Amino acid sequence: MNQKPILKVLFGLLNRGSGAGGDTSLFAGLSHDVIVQQFVAYLNGHRHFLGYCQIEVLHALNDKGVDILLSASACKVGFQLKSHFDVTEDAFAANVKRQITESHAHGLDHYFILICSPLKHRKKDYGQRITHLLGELSQLKTPYHTAFGPRNAVQFFRGLPLLTRDELLLQQAITDDCLDEHEKGYEHLPEVSGPQIEAAGKALETFGDDWFDTDKGRAAYDRYIKAVQGKQAEQFVTTFLPTLPPDVRQRREELVSAAKRSLAECRACLSWDDRSEYKLSQWLDHVPEEMLPYTSLRDLLHIAADLQRYLEIHQEQDATMSRPGVSGTET
């Protein structure tokens, strides 16, 4: 697993939403060592998503700003966890910024900072101090580090269920080269060819690089794309679909049906117009509509969820348009 995929998976594992302010009271009284041990347990619980890697606890006087070091074949990631005690120190912000600088000694690809402190404890309110630091870290405008405040960090310690493969696929945290075979789609199958594609390609070539300047050129391009997509769909149905387990085929069918249903309901909305149709490609992750039944399981999960959100947006706009004095709403 190379650098980009493992980082995407890590961001997926750390994208557990936000707890309530009161949830952060869980951190009160937890020592730094306990927090480190519990977070290592969280990472180890999802190790099957991380591939082969080594997770070391470095917390010591010479840790160079890194409490936990995750090393894979082509990636090194550091984690710095700040406890309740750390946040109470006068030099809290200065210490964190110093440790960011020190962490470069490890040659990290990315550095995660987790602030594991209650926002309030007894009569003390640490919210402003933490927010100020997070703001300063954001202003550094570097892709090197990512900081999680207490409301986000507490999600890793609350005993939430382990993330599922579907949840990571939905977040698109799993890249093409890490998809299981049954999760792939037409995009991952061998390149297609055939007489119809060849003939359509030659016809398109007669228009040169300026094919998009004329109606006939654009029509030739459309014929070529249609020929390719037709062959891709045929390949998917005849050679790939029969290899899928029944439960995966059923899951795909359910997602395709849900996506098509949401799209049909979108188009039936009063607020749906040419601009909505133009923006549709973004909501389909730029997968051609006619290729939805053949795309990867990862993309199907994401598209079905996105189209449901798009439908809810249009339904809200329809409700607004139905109010007296409102004539229309831009999508």
C-alpha positions in Angstrom: 0.0 0.0 0.0 1.6 3.2 -1.1 1.6 6.6 0.5 -1.6 8.1 -0.9 -3.9 5.1 -0.2 -2.9 4.6 3.4 -3.3 8.3 4.1 -6.8 8.3 2.5 -7.7 5.3 4.7 -6.3 7.1 7.8 -8.4 10.2 7.1 -11.3 7.9 6.6 -10.7 6.2 10.0 -10.4 9.7 11.6 -13.5 11.0 10.0 -15.9 9.9 12.7 -17.9 13.1 12.9 -18.2 15.3 16.0 -19.4 14.6 19.5 -21.2 17.0 21.8 -19.3 19.3 24.0 -20.3 17.3 27.0 -18.9 14.1 25.5 -15.4 15.6 25.9 -15.7 15.2 29.7 -14.6 11.6 29.0 -11.0 13.0 28.8 -11.1 14.4 32.3 -8.6 12.6 34.5 -7.2 10.4 31.7 -3.5 10.3 31.7 -1.4 10.9 28.6 -0.3 7.2 28.6 -3.8 5.9 28.8 -4.9 8.1 25.9 -2.0 6.9 23.8 -2.8 3.3 24.6 -6.5 3.7 23.8 -5.7 5.4 20.5 -3.2 2.7 19.5 -6.0 0.2 20.2 -8.3 2.2 17.9 -5.7 2.0 15.1 -5.1 -1.7 15.7 -8.8 -2.4 15.6 -8.8 -1.1 12.0 -5.5 -2.6 11.0 -7.2 -4.8 8.4 -7.8 -1.6 6.4 -4.2 -0.3 6.8 -2.4 -3.2 5.3 1.0 -4.1 6.5 2.4 -1.4 8.8 4.2 -1.0 12.1 2.8 1.1 14.9 5.2 2.2 17.6 4.7 4.3 20.8 7.5 6.8 21.0 6.3 8.9 23.9 9.5 9.8 25.8 11.7 12.8 26.5 13.3 12.4 23.1 10.2 11.6 21.0 10.8 14.6 18.7 7.1 15.6 18.9 5.7 12.2 18.0 3.8 10.0 20.4 2.8 7.3 17.9 4.7 6.5 14.7 3.0 4.5 11.9 5.4 3.2 9.3 4.3 1.5 6.1 6.4 0.6 3.0 6.2 4.0 1.4 4.7 6.2 4.2 5.4 7.5 7.7 2.7 9.1 9.8 3.1 10.7 13.2 0.5 11.3 15.9 0.8 13.8 18.7 -1.9 13.5 21.4 -2.4 16.3 23.9 -4.1 15.4 27.2 -6.1 17.4 29.6 -2.9 18.2 31.6 -1.1 19.4 28.4 -4.0 21.8 27.7 -3.8 23.3 31.2 -0.2 24.3 30.8 0.6 27.9 30.1 2.9 27.0 27.2 0.2 24.7 25.6 0.1 26.4 22.2 3.8 27.1 22.1 4.6 23.4 22.9 2.3 22.2 20.1 3.9 24.5 17.5 7.4 23.5 18.7 6.5 19.8 18.4 5.3 20.3 14.8 8.7 21.7 14.0 10.5 18.9 15.9 8.4 16.2 14.2 10.1 16.9 10.8 13.1 15.0 12.2 11.1 11.8 11.6 10.7 12.4 7.9 6.9 12.2 8.1 4.5 12.2 5.2 1.8 13.6 7.5 1.4 14.7 11.1 -1.9 14.3 13.1 -2.5 16.3 16.3 -5.3 15.1 18.5 -6.4 17.4 21.4 -7.8 15.0 23.9 -9.1 17.3 26.6 -12.4 18.2 28.1 -13.7 21.6 26.8 -14.9 22.3 30.3 -13.8 20.8 33.6 -15.2 21.9 36.9 -15.1 25.7 36.7 -12.5 25.9 34.0 -13.4 26.5 30.4 -10.7 25.5 27.9 -12.7 26.0 24.8 -11.3 29.4 23.8 -7.7 28.3 24.4 -8.2 25.2 22.2 -10.1 27.1 19.5 -7.4 29.8 19.4 -4.7 27.1 18.8 -6.7 25.4 16.1 -7.2 28.7 14.4 -3.4 29.4 14.5 -2.7 25.9 13.1 -5.2 26.4 10.3 -3.5 29.7 9.3 -0.2 27.9 8.8 -1.7 26.7 5.5 0.4 23.6 5.1 -0.7 20.2 4.0 1.8 18.6 6.5 -0.4 18.5 9.5 -4.1 18.0 10.5 -5.4 18.9 13.9 -8.5 17.4 15.6 -10.2 19.3 18.4 -11.7 17.5 21.4 -15.2 17.1 19.9 -13.7 15.2 16.9 -11.0 13.4 18.9 -13.5 12.0 21.5 -15.1 9.9 18.8 -12.0 7.6 18.8 -12.4 6.9 22.5 -16.1 6.5 22.9 -16.3 2.8 22.0 -18.0 3.5 18.6 -18.5 0.4 16.4 -15.5 -0.3 14.1 -15.8 1.3 10.7 -17.1 -1.0 8.0 -15.7 -1.5 4.5 -18.9 0.1 3.1 -18.3 3.2 5.2 -14.8 3.7 4.0 -16.0 3.0 0.4 -18.7 5.6 0.9 -16.0 8.2 2.0 -14.0 7.2 -1.1 -11.1 6.5 1.3 -10.2 3.3 -0.6 -8.4 4.1 -3.9 -8.7 2.1 -7.1 -5.5 0.0 -6.5 -6.9 -1.1 -3.1 -10.4 -2.1 -4.2 -11.3 -5.8 -3.8 -12.0 -7.5 -7.1 -15.8 -7.7 -6.4 -15.9 -3.9 -5.7 -14.6 -2.9 -9.1 -16.5 -1.7 -12.1 -16.3 -1.2 -15.8 -13.5 1.4 -15.3 -11.2 -1.3 -14.0 -11.8 -4.0 -16.7 -9.5 -4.4 -19.7 -9.7 -1.8 -22.5 -12.4 -2.6 -25.0 -12.1 -2.8 -28.8 -14.0 -4.0 -31.8 -15.1 -3.1 -35.3 -17.7 -0.6 -34.3 -15.3 1.2 -32.0 -12.6 1.2 -34.6 -14.9 2.6 -37.3 -16.3 5.3 -34.9 -12.7 6.2 -34.0 -11.6 6.6 -37.6 -14.6 8.8 -38.3 -13.8 11.0 -35.4 -10.1 11.3 -36.5 -11.2 12.9 -39.7 -12.2 16.0 -37.7 -8.8 16.3 -36.1 -8.3 18.1 -32.8 -11.0 20.6 -33.6 -13.8 18.1 -33.6 -15.7 20.1 -30.9 -16.0 23.1 -33.2 -18.7 21.6 -35.5 -22.0 19.8 -35.0 -20.8 16.9 -37.2 -17.6 16.6 -35.1 -19.4 16.5 -31.9 -21.8 14.0 -33.3 -18.9 11.8 -34.3 -17.4 12.1 -30.9 -20.8 11.1 -29.3 -20.9 8.0 -31.6 -17.4 7.0 -30.6 -18.2 7.4 -26.9 -21.5 5.4 -27.3 -19.6 2.6 -29.1 -17.0 2.4 -26.3 -19.6 2.5 -23.5 -21.7 -0.1 -25.2 -18.7 -2.5 -25.4 -17.8 -1.7 -21.8 -21.3 -2.5 -20.6 -21.3 -5.7 -22.6 -18.0 -6.7 -21.1 -19.2 -6.0 -17.6 -22.4 -8.0 -18.0 -20.9 -11.0 -19.8 -17.5 -11.5 -18.2 -17.5 -9.7 -14.8 -21.0 -9.7 -13.4 -21.3 -13.5 -13.5 -18.2 -13.8 -11.2 -19.8 -11.7 -8.4 -21.2 -13.4 -5.4 -25.1 -13.3 -5.2 -25.0 -10.9 -2.2 -22.8 -8.5 -4.0 -25.0 -8.6 -7.1 -28.0 -7.9 -5.0 -26.2 -5.0 -3.2 -25.3 -3.5 -6.6 -28.9 -3.8 -7.9 -30.3 -2.1 -4.8 -27.8 0.8 -5.1 -28.5 1.2 -8.8 -32.3 1.2 -8.2 -31.9 3.7 -5.3 -29.8 6.0 -7.5 -32.2 5.8 -10.4 -35.2 6.4 -8.2 -33.7 9.5 -6.6 -32.7 10.9 -10.0 -36.2 10.3 -11.4 -37.7 12.1 -8.3 -35.2 14.9 -8.8 -36.3 15.4 -12.4 -39.9 15.5 -11.3 -39.3 18.4 -8.9 -40.5 21.9 -9.9 -37.1 23.3 -9.1 -35.3 21.0 -11.6 -34.2 23.0 -14.6 -31.4 23.1 -17.3 -28.9 24.3 -14.7 -29.8 21.3 -12.4 -29.2 19.0 -15.4 -25.9 20.7 -16.1 -24.7 20.2 -12.5 -25.8 16.6 -12.4 -22.5 15.2 -13.6 -20.9 16.4 -10.4 -23.4 14.6 -8.3 -22.7 11.4 -10.4 -19.0 11.7 -9.7 -18.7 12.3 -13.5 -19.8 8.7 -14.2 -22.0 8.8 -17.3 -25.6 8.2 -16.3 -26.0 5.3 -18.7 -22.9 3.6 -17.1 -24.3 3.7 -13.5 -25.3 0.0 -13.5 -21.7 -0.9 -14.4 -19.6 1.4 -12.2 -17.7 0.3 -9.1 -19.4 -0.5 -5.8 -17.5 2.3 -4.2 -18.8 4.8 -6.7 -22.3 3.4 -6.5 -22.4 3.9 -2.7 -21.2 7.4 -3.1 -23.5 8.3 -6.0 -26.6 6.8 -4.4 -26.0 8.9 -1.2 -25.2 12.1 -3.2 -28.4 11.8 -5.3 -30.4 11.4 -2.2 -28.9 14.6 -0.9 -29.6 16.3 -4.2 -33.2 15.2 -4.1 -33.6 16.6 -0.6 -32.1 19.9 -1.8 -34.7 20.1 -4.6 -37.5 19.0 -2.3 -36.6 21.9 0.0 -36.5 24.3 -2.9 -39.9 23.1 -4.1 -41.3 23.7 -0.6 -39.9 27.2 -0.7 -41.3 27.9 -4.2 -44.8 26.8 -3.0 -44.9 29.7 -0.5 -46.8 32.8 -1.5 -44.7 35.4 -3.3 -41.9 33.0 -4.2 -41.5 32.4 -8.0 -38.4 30.2 -8.2 -35.1 29.2 -6.7 -31.7 28.6 -8.3 -30.3 25.1 -7.9 
